[in-house]
């Protein structure tokens, strides 16, 4: 069966430009001046009915054309190709209405028109007129027009079953229901099209996806795609539900009345909805298949990334354990040491057991991924093999270490046994009294004791040491080999002693068989000890047993002392600071200071300097504890396994230049403060002397945001907890990293207190300068923290000179060029700008707030534009507001009106800008005067008569000196170029460019160019100083100046 398609629906699905739809002309359709009832002519042509409509002549051409065009687009192409049959009902109208209707249809009908069936006016006169009129104008309409007198005539052309009830037919038609179905079908078609396009786009994105390189990104991507898939699946299900409901609504008419059949248009609608539903089903199936593949690939990618992450972690742990295992000695120096090594090795094996189990589980998980047809099986397989190899290497290494240490333990135990046997043997020989051995019974008894003792040291036990030595000689260290050799030598010596003693005792025992004259025995040379146990022969130094209670490294002892000292000083220092602050509070300090005697003031000064020194020592000790207890431990092997990965190679970020600060205070500043203990008022000199050195705090504070961000990442790690536990610190590291920031602000408080009790005394000026210096450093540190937040500036900020000021202002701009409306608008709408003043440039930035990981927002400054200070002028006072001042550029070509938050802020900025501009004026004046003296002055050199090749230095001559010419030599108006070149002085552009213009009023200051003033200045300065240069051989290329020459010609 050939499917019939809908032109409107096809255009909706295929064309990019949406065709005319029912929703677009729904108001015109509701007027019912043209209907598509679904009826057909005898040959199947669609019927369009124009019922009686009183306002037909008032319809606009656009409304008529839109409705007729839409109605002709509804039937199928097959039905529309037969042509349309129009029924024009004008039974109650006049012939003029019939004529105008036919003319409009003939002129605007867009489709193939088969015939027009006109129900002519029913009244007699109008009927006659219509008959005459149709005969006269039939050819004018250019279409087939059939005039019908009654409905019976209409039945001859159209079957009654295809006519509506208004024409006596049986075709059921509801216009509102027809409009509802049309809008629903077309809306469903649009939904199907948009849903299909969205699914196609998402499918294309899934097909072209790039797999991420880390687990977190993969997990985020999978979650995002899963969420998008769920949303699209919901839209697809909603569209399917909409189509199913529409299909049921169309079928409902046939279900209610079994005898009634759907008209051809309703059948076409039913077919269209079924086709769209089938298309949705196919799209849903294809989308599910593609999603299943993409989701599986993303899940496998996530599994791979997690596997790789777990592998890296397990591999790092195994490598660390392997390094610890390799650090164990194969044989210790004594039994206790070997036993300690074995105990630690067993502890390491126990600690590694969990990691080994994790590695085996990870390898099994990798095997499961391979068996599950993972797309990266070729990459997973060697990783699993590497994991098993590392685990086997560690296990085999542990077995090897245990075996070697076990053999070493055997040797050391046997050494101890032999040493003990030798010591017992020596004791036995020494304890045998010679007088008791003179009798046969005594000698025999001594021999029996020796035999019993020798029986305790069986030959196999004693010889096993030599066998062990020969068997394990390859693995023994040189120290153990020496110990074995010493023991074997001692054993041989002791055995030789027993042999000699046995020989002597046998002789004594054998001599008693013949009678002899008893004599009094002479004492032997062996000493008789009063103690029942004579001292043993020492066998060497006592071994150093590990794990002794009294043992401790010097570093541990030093750390303990440091902690005790620090705690005691901390208590003492906090009391003194509290007293000092209490003394400084209130508003009657000045009155107290004036009433106090010089002794009390001196006592207060000494108290403050003592407090400053005590807190400085404590500060240095705290810095030392941070560096030794945290920074150095980062590089130690003992705690390397606790260092978080985020902290690797980030020590400089976390600590900044803390070591530099410590070295300065420990080696220099603390000693200089201690030298002021007797003369507290001289402390200001220390700060002035070390003004440049204290600038290191600026670098530290600039790094502080990066340090805090890094601390937030890894501050909870076990490494920092272990270090804090060892140092016995009550506060964590981040609190101690704030110490430098707190210290630099603490200085200004102490200097203020010192200044209060040092008025009108020696060193007061230095104290005031020192306080200003510290405040300037604090301000510079604060300004630098803002400077590092500048973004978008293409140059190098370090080339702009020192940052002098920074702050937020309201700025109005005014330019000579441009439209006046823009200028006026800028006048009334200020811009919020953050200004940075350098010695060379004035930067205009826009402040922005950026979030910082849940904390308060951090400011950043987006660069907008800048002004060169060499072309800037300033007007201090602006009418209308005392907080405003002007900065103008290039002779007021650009004027910036700047409003400060307060008068103090304005005055400080105006003062600083005037300093910059005044400094530029002085620099230009001095440079021009120096150039003028070089070009105009004549320098004299004395010739050494003993050596004509040496040229002396020129020196200025006074007018009354003998070598001075009468009057002053002036430069010629046109000096010879060769002469200037011979002297070696190049032409300077300052002759024509750099000059000084003084402000026209007290409120204005700028740097500009004024050739007239330059000429006057040159003539004035030229008459002040001049010397004559005489030369004999040649003039040196560079003429040296005596000290003072550059100053005398001002």
ChimeraX attribute file (.defattr): number of C-alpha atoms within 10 A of each C-alpha:
attribute: neighborCount
match mode: 1-to-1
recipient: residues
	/A:1	3
	/A:2	4
	/A:3	9
	/A:4	16
	/A:5	17
	/A:6	20
	/A:7	16
	/A:8	20
	/A:9	24
	/A:10	13
	/A:11	15
	/A:12	21
	/A:13	18
	/A:14	11
	/A:15	10
	/A:16	8
	/A:17	8
	/A:18	12
	/A:19	15
	/A:20	16
	/A:21	19
	/A:22	23
	/A:23	15
	/A:24	12
	/A:25	14
	/A:26	14
	/A:27	11
	/A:28	16
	/A:29	23
	/A:30	13
	/A:31	11
	/A:32	17
	/A:33	19
	/A:34	23
	/A:35	22
	/A:36	22
	/A:37	23
	/A:38	24
	/A:39	26
	/A:40	22
	/A:41	18
	/A:42	12
	/A:43	10
	/A:44	16
	/A:45	21
	/A:46	29
	/A:47	26
	/A:48	22
	/A:49	23
	/A:50	19
	/A:51	19
	/A:52	16
	/A:53	15
	/A:54	12
	/A:55	9
	/A:56	16
	/A:57	12
	/A:58	7
	/A:59	12
	/A:60	9
	/A:61	11
	/A:62	10
	/A:63	14
	/A:64	19
	/A:65	18
	/A:66	19
	/A:67	21
	/A:68	22
	/A:69	16
	/A:70	19
	/A:71	18
	/A:72	22
	/A:73	19
	/A:74	22
	/A:75	27
	/A:76	19
	/A:77	14
	/A:78	13
	/A:79	18
	/A:80	18
	/A:81	15
	/A:82	16
	/A:83	20
	/A:84	24
	/A:85	23
	/A:86	24
	/A:87	22
	/A:88	23
	/A:89	20
	/A:90	21
	/A:91	21
	/A:92	16
	/A:93	19
	/A:94	18
	/A:95	23
	/A:96	13
	/A:97	16
	/A:98	21
	/A:99	16
	/A:100	13
	/A:101	17
	/A:102	18
	/A:103	14
	/A:104	15
	/A:105	20
	/A:106	16
	/A:107	12
	/A:108	15
	/A:109	15
	/A:110	16
	/A:111	15
	/A:112	13
	/A:113	19
	/A:114	17
	/A:115	16
	/A:116	22
	/A:117	20
	/A:118	22
	/A:119	23
	/A:120	25
	/A:121	26
	/A:122	17
	/A:123	12
	/A:124	9
	/A:125	11
	/A:126	18
	/A:127	18
	/A:128	14
	/A:129	14
	/A:130	21
	/A:131	14
	/A:132	12
	/A:133	15
	/A:134	18
	/A:135	9
	/A:136	10
	/A:137	11
	/A:138	13
	/A:139	11
	/A:140	11
	/A:141	16
	/A:142	11
	/A:143	15
	/A:144	13
	/A:145	17
	/A:146	17
	/A:147	18
	/A:148	19
	/A:149	15
	/A:150	15
	/A:151	13
	/A:152	13
	/A:153	13
	/A:154	20
	/A:155	16
	/A:156	11
	/A:157	14
	/A:158	21
	/A:159	15
	/A:160	19
	/A:161	15
	/A:162	22
	/A:163	25
	/A:164	18
	/A:165	13
	/A:166	9
	/A:167	17
	/A:168	13
	/A:169	16
	/A:170	14
	/A:171	20
	/A:172	16
	/A:173	17
	/A:174	9
	/A:175	14
	/A:176	12
	/A:177	10
	/A:178	16
	/A:179	16
	/A:180	13
	/A:181	19
	/A:182	17
	/A:183	17
	/A:184	18
	/A:185	23
	/A:186	18
	/A:187	19
	/A:188	21
	/A:189	24
	/A:190	16
	/A:191	20
	/A:192	24
	/A:193	18
	/A:194	13
	/A:195	19
	/A:196	20
	/A:197	12
	/A:198	14
	/A:199	21
	/A:200	15
	/A:201	12
	/A:202	18
	/A:203	19
	/A:204	12
	/A:205	12
	/A:206	17
	/A:207	13
	/A:208	9
	/A:209	12
	/A:210	9
	/A:211	13
	/A:212	16
	/A:213	12
	/A:214	15
	/A:215	18
	/A:216	13
	/A:217	14
	/A:218	22
	/A:219	19
	/A:220	13
	/A:221	17
	/A:222	20
	/A:223	13
	/A:224	12
	/A:225	19
	/A:226	14
	/A:227	12
	/A:228	13
	/A:229	19
	/A:230	12
	/A:231	12
	/A:232	19
	/A:233	17
	/A:234	12
	/A:235	17
	/A:236	21
	/A:237	15
	/A:238	13
	/A:239	19
	/A:240	21
	/A:241	13
	/A:242	17
	/A:243	24
	/A:244	14
	/A:245	13
	/A:246	20
	/A:247	20
	/A:248	12
	/A:249	14
	/A:250	17
	/A:251	15
	/A:252	11
	/A:253	14
	/A:254	13
	/A:255	13
	/A:256	9
	/A:257	9
	/A:258	8
	/A:259	8
	/A:260	12
	/A:261	13
	/A:262	17
	/A:263	17
	/A:264	18
	/A:265	20
	/A:266	19
	/A:267	16
	/A:268	19
	/A:269	25
	/A:270	19
	/A:271	17
	/A:272	21
	/A:273	22
	/A:274	16
	/A:275	14
	/A:276	20
	/A:277	22
	/A:278	13
	/A:279	15
	/A:280	21
	/A:281	15
	/A:282	12
	/A:283	18
	/A:284	19
	/A:285	12
	/A:286	15
	/A:287	19
	/A:288	15
	/A:289	12
	/A:290	16
	/A:291	19
	/A:292	12
	/A:293	13
	/A:294	18
	/A:295	17
	/A:296	15
	/A:297	16
	/A:298	23
	/A:299	15
	/A:300	19
	/A:301	23
	/A:302	24
	/A:303	19
	/A:304	24
	/A:305	20
	/A:306	17
	/A:307	20
	/A:308	19
	/A:309	14
	/A:310	15
	/A:311	20
	/A:312	12
	/A:313	14
	/A:314	18
	/A:315	18
	/A:316	13
	/A:317	17
	/A:318	21
	/A:319	15
	/A:320	15
	/A:321	19
	/A:322	20
	/A:323	13
	/A:324	14
	/A:325	18
	/A:326	14
	/A:327	9
	/A:328	15
	/A:329	14
	/A:330	20
	/A:331	24
	/A:332	22
	/A:333	18
	/A:334	23
	/A:335	21
	/A:336	18
	/A:337	19
	/A:338	24
	/A:339	17
	/A:340	16
	/A:341	21
	/A:342	21
	/A:343	12
	/A:344	14
	/A:345	19
	/A:346	14
	/A:347	12
	/A:348	16
	/A:349	19
	/A:350	12
	/A:351	12
	/A:352	19
	/A:353	13
	/A:354	11
	/A:355	19
	/A:356	23
	/A:357	12
	/A:358	15
	/A:359	24
	/A:360	16
	/A:361	12
	/A:362	21
	/A:363	22
	/A:364	13
	/A:365	16
	/A:366	25
	/A:367	15
	/A:368	12
	/A:369	20
	/A:370	17
	/A:371	10
	/A:372	11
	/A:373	10
	/A:374	19
	/A:375	15
	/A:376	13
	/A:377	17
	/A:378	10
	/A:379	14
	/A:380	21
	/A:381	15
	/A:382	12
	/A:383	18
	/A:384	20
	/A:385	13
	/A:386	15
	/A:387	20
	/A:388	17
	/A:389	12
	/A:390	18
	/A:391	22
	/A:392	13
	/A:393	14
	/A:394	22
	/A:395	17
	/A:396	12
	/A:397	15
	/A:398	19
	/A:399	13
	/A:400	13
	/A:401	21
	/A:402	17
	/A:403	14
	/A:404	18
	/A:405	22
	/A:406	17
	/A:407	20
	/A:408	27
	/A:409	22
	/A:410	16
	/A:411	25
	/A:412	24
	/A:413	16
	/A:414	21
	/A:415	23
	/A:416	15
	/A:417	16
	/A:418	21
	/A:419	19
	/A:420	13
	/A:421	19
	/A:422	23
	/A:423	20
	/A:424	15
	/A:425	21
	/A:426	17
	/A:427	16
	/A:428	17
	/A:429	17
	/A:430	18
	/A:431	16
	/A:432	18
	/A:433	16
	/A:434	21
	/A:435	14
	/A:436	14
	/A:437	19
	/A:438	17
	/A:439	15
	/A:440	19
	/A:441	14
	/A:442	19
	/A:443	25
	/A:444	19
	/A:445	17
	/A:446	23
	/A:447	21
	/A:448	13
	/A:449	15
	/A:450	19
	/A:451	13
	/A:452	11
	/A:453	15
	/A:454	15
	/A:455	10
	/A:456	10
	/A:457	16
	/A:458	10
	/A:459	10
	/A:460	9
	/A:461	14
	/A:462	17
	/A:463	13
	/A:464	13
	/A:465	22
	/A:466	16
	/A:467	14
	/A:468	16
	/A:469	19
	/A:470	11
	/A:471	12
	/A:472	14
	/A:473	13
	/A:474	8
	/A:475	15
	/A:476	20
	/A:477	15
	/A:478	10
	/A:479	11
	/A:480	21
	/A:481	15
	/A:482	12
	/A:483	16
	/A:484	21
	/A:485	15
	/A:486	16
	/A:487	21
	/A:488	19
	/A:489	12
	/A:490	17
	/A:491	19
	/A:492	13
	/A:493	13
	/A:494	18
	/A:495	16
	/A:496	12
	/A:497	15
	/A:498	20
	/A:499	13
	/A:500	12
	/A:501	16
	/A:502	19
	/A:503	13
	/A:504	15
	/A:505	22
	/A:506	16
	/A:507	13
	/A:508	19
	/A:509	20
	/A:510	13
	/A:511	14
	/A:512	14
	/A:513	9
	/A:514	6
	/A:515	7
	/A:516	8
	/A:517	5
	/A:518	6
	/A:519	6
	/A:520	7
	/A:521	10
	/A:522	8
	/A:523	11
	/A:524	10
	/A:525	7
	/A:526	11
	/A:527	12
	/A:528	15
	/A:529	11
	/A:530	7
	/A:531	7
	/A:532	8
	/A:533	11
	/A:534	14
	/A:535	11
	/A:536	12
	/A:537	11
	/A:538	9
	/A:539	13
	/A:540	8
	/A:541	6
	/A:542	8
	/A:543	11
	/A:544	12
	/A:545	14
	/A:546	14
	/A:547	11
	/A:548	8
	/A:549	6
	/A:550	5
	/A:551	10
	/A:552	10
	/A:553	8
	/A:554	9
	/A:555	10
	/A:556	12
	/A:557	11
	/A:558	11
	/A:559	18
	/A:560	15
	/A:561	12
	/A:562	17
	/A:563	18
	/A:564	13
	/A:565	13
	/A:566	18
	/A:567	14
	/A:568	11
	/A:569	16
	/A:570	15
	/A:571	10
	/A:572	14
	/A:573	19
	/A:574	13
	/A:575	12
	/A:576	18
	/A:577	16
	/A:578	11
	/A:579	11
	/A:580	17
	/A:581	12
	/A:582	10
	/A:583	12
	/A:584	15
	/A:585	9
	/A:586	7
	/A:587	8
	/A:588	9
	/A:589	15
	/A:590	12
	/A:591	9
	/A:592	13
	/A:593	16
	/A:594	13
	/A:595	11
	/A:596	13
	/A:597	11
	/A:598	14
	/A:599	9
	/A:600	13
	/A:601	20
	/A:602	18
	/A:603	14
	/A:604	20
	/A:605	23
	/A:606	19
	/A:607	17
	/A:608	22
	/A:609	25
	/A:610	20
	/A:611	20
	/A:612	24
	/A:613	22
	/A:614	19
	/A:615	21
	/A:616	21
	/A:617	19
	/A:618	18
	/A:619	22
	/A:620	20
	/A:621	18
	/A:622	19
	/A:623	23
	/A:624	19
	/A:625	19
	/A:626	22
	/A:627	17
	/A:628	16
	/A:629	20
	/A:630	20
	/A:631	19
	/A:632	11
	/A:633	18
	/A:634	23
	/A:635	14
	/A:636	10
	/A:637	12
	/A:638	10
	/A:639	15
	/A:640	13
	/A:641	15
	/A:642	15
	/A:643	17
	/A:644	16
	/A:645	10
	/A:646	11
	/A:647	17
	/A:648	10
	/A:649	11
	/A:650	14
	/A:651	16
	/A:652	14
	/A:653	19
	/A:654	22
	/A:655	21
	/A:656	20
	/A:657	16
	/A:658	22
	/A:659	15
	/A:660	13
	/A:661	19
	/A:662	20
	/A:663	14
	/A:664	17
	/A:665	20
	/A:666	18
	/A:667	11
	/A:668	13
	/A:669	21
	/A:670	19
	/A:671	14
	/A:672	17
	/A:673	22
	/A:674	19
	/A:675	15
	/A:676	19
	/A:677	19
	/A:678	13
	/A:679	15
	/A:680	24
	/A:681	25
	/A:682	19
	/A:683	23
	/A:684	24
	/A:685	19
	/A:686	18
	/A:687	24
	/A:688	19
	/A:689	12
	/A:690	16
	/A:691	16
	/A:692	11
	/A:693	15
	/A:694	19
	/A:695	16
	/A:696	17
	/A:697	22
	/A:698	20
	/A:699	15
	/A:700	22
	/A:701	20
	/A:702	20
	/A:703	19
	/A:704	20
	/A:705	15
	/A:706	14
	/A:707	21
	/A:708	16
	/A:709	15
	/A:710	17
	/A:711	18
	/A:712	11
	/A:713	12
	/A:714	16
	/A:715	18
	/A:716	12
	/A:717	13
	/A:718	15
	/A:719	20
	/A:720	22
	/A:721	16
	/A:722	15
	/A:723	21
	/A:724	18
	/A:725	13
	/A:726	13
	/A:727	19
	/A:728	13
	/A:729	15
	/A:730	9
	/A:731	9
	/A:732	15
	/A:733	18
	/A:734	15
	/A:735	9
	/A:736	17
	/A:737	21
	/A:738	12
	/A:739	13
	/A:740	18
	/A:741	17
	/A:742	11
	/A:743	14
	/A:744	17
	/A:745	14
	/A:746	14
	/A:747	18
	/A:748	18
	/A:749	15
	/A:750	19
	/A:751	23
	/A:752	16
	/A:753	19
	/A:754	26
	/A:755	22
	/A:756	19
	/A:757	25
	/A:758	22
	/A:759	16
	/A:760	9
	/A:761	11
	/A:762	13
	/A:763	19
	/A:764	19
	/A:765	17
	/A:766	19
	/A:767	25
	/A:768	16
	/A:769	16
	/A:770	25
	/A:771	23
	/A:772	15
	/A:773	20
	/A:774	24
	/A:775	16
	/A:776	14
	/A:777	21
	/A:778	19
	/A:779	16
	/A:780	21
	/A:781	22
	/A:782	15
	/A:783	19
	/A:784	19
	/A:785	18
	/A:786	18
	/A:787	18
	/A:788	13
	/A:789	15
	/A:790	19
	/A:791	14
	/A:792	11
	/A:793	15
	/A:794	7
	/A:795	8
	/A:796	7
	/A:797	15
	/A:798	9
	/A:799	10
	/A:800	15
	/A:801	12
	/A:802	14
	/A:803	19
	/A:804	18
	/A:805	18
	/A:806	21
	/A:807	15
	/A:808	19
	/A:809	21
	/A:810	16
	/A:811	23
	/A:812	22
	/A:813	21
	/A:814	20
	/A:815	17
	/A:816	11
	/A:817	9
	/A:818	9
	/A:819	9
	/A:820	12
	/A:821	9
	/A:822	11
	/A:823	16
	/A:824	13
	/A:825	13
	/A:826	16
	/A:827	16
	/A:828	10
	/A:829	12
	/A:830	16
	/A:831	15
	/A:832	17
	/A:833	22
	/A:834	22
	/A:835	22
	/A:836	21
	/A:837	24
	/A:838	23
	/A:839	21
	/A:840	19
	/A:841	20
	/A:842	21
	/A:843	20
	/A:844	22
	/A:845	23
	/A:846	19
	/A:847	18
	/A:848	13
	/A:849	11
	/A:850	11
	/A:851	10
	/A:852	11
	/A:853	9
	/A:854	6
	/A:855	7
	/A:856	10
	/A:857	12
	/A:858	12
	/A:859	16
	/A:860	18
	/A:861	22
	/A:862	18
	/A:863	19
	/A:864	14
	/A:865	12
	/A:866	15
	/A:867	17
	/A:868	15
	/A:869	20
	/A:870	18
	/A:871	16
	/A:872	23
	/A:873	24
	/A:874	23
	/A:875	19
	/A:876	21
	/A:877	16
	/A:878	15
	/A:879	8
	/A:880	7
	/A:881	10
	/A:882	14
	/A:883	19
	/A:884	23
	/A:885	24
	/A:886	23
	/A:887	22
	/A:888	23
	/A:889	20
	/A:890	16
	/A:891	13
	/A:892	16
	/A:893	11
	/A:894	15
	/A:895	20
	/A:896	18
	/A:897	20
	/A:898	23
	/A:899	23
	/A:900	20
	/A:901	13
	/A:902	11
	/A:903	13
	/A:904	11
	/A:905	16
	/A:906	21
	/A:907	16
	/A:908	12
	/A:909	20
	/A:910	20
	/A:911	12
	/A:912	17
	/A:913	25
	/A:914	18
	/A:915	13
	/A:916	19
	/A:917	22
	/A:918	16
	/A:919	13
	/A:920	19
	/A:921	22
	/A:922	12
	/A:923	14
	/A:924	18
	/A:925	19
	/A:926	15
	/A:927	15
	/A:928	23
	/A:929	21
	/A:930	17
	/A:931	18
	/A:932	20
	/A:933	20
	/A:934	17
	/A:935	17
	/A:936	20
	/A:937	19
	/A:938	19
	/A:939	20
	/A:940	20
	/A:941	18
	/A:942	15
	/A:943	17
	/A:944	11
	/A:945	8
	/A:946	7
	/A:947	8
	/A:948	10
	/A:949	12
	/A:950	14
	/A:951	18
	/A:952	15
	/A:953	14
	/A:954	20
	/A:955	19
	/A:956	20
	/A:957	17
	/A:958	13
	/A:959	15
	/A:960	9
	/A:961	10
	/A:962	9
	/A:963	13
	/A:964	15
	/A:965	15
	/A:966	10
	/A:967	9
	/A:968	15
	/A:969	16
	/A:970	14
	/A:971	14
	/A:972	8
	/A:973	6
	/A:974	6
	/A:975	11
	/A:976	10
	/A:977	9
	/A:978	9
	/A:979	10
	/A:980	15
	/A:981	12
	/A:982	14
	/A:983	16
	/A:984	14
	/A:985	15
	/A:986	12
	/A:987	12
	/A:988	12
	/A:989	9
	/A:990	15
	/A:991	16
	/A:992	12
	/A:993	14
	/A:994	19
	/A:995	22
	/A:996	21
	/A:997	15
	/A:998	14
	/A:999	15
	/A:1000	9
	/A:1001	8
	/A:1002	9
	/A:1003	14
	/A:1004	17
	/A:1005	22
	/A:1006	28
	/A:1007	23
	/A:1008	19
	/A:1009	13
	/A:1010	15
	/A:1011	15
	/A:1012	10
	/A:1013	13
	/A:1014	22
	/A:1015	13
	/A:1016	11
	/A:1017	16
	/A:1018	17
	/A:1019	14
	/A:1020	11
	/A:1021	15
	/A:1022	21
	/A:1023	13
	/A:1024	11
	/A:1025	21
	/A:1026	25
	/A:1027	21
	/A:1028	19
	/A:1029	14
	/A:1030	15
	/A:1031	15
	/A:1032	11
	/A:1033	11
	/A:1034	12
	/A:1035	15
	/A:1036	14
	/A:1037	11
	/A:1038	9
	/A:1039	18
	/A:1040	12
	/A:1041	13
	/A:1042	11
	/A:1043	9
	/A:1044	10
	/A:1045	15
	/A:1046	14
	/A:1047	9
	/A:1048	10
	/A:1049	17
	/A:1050	15
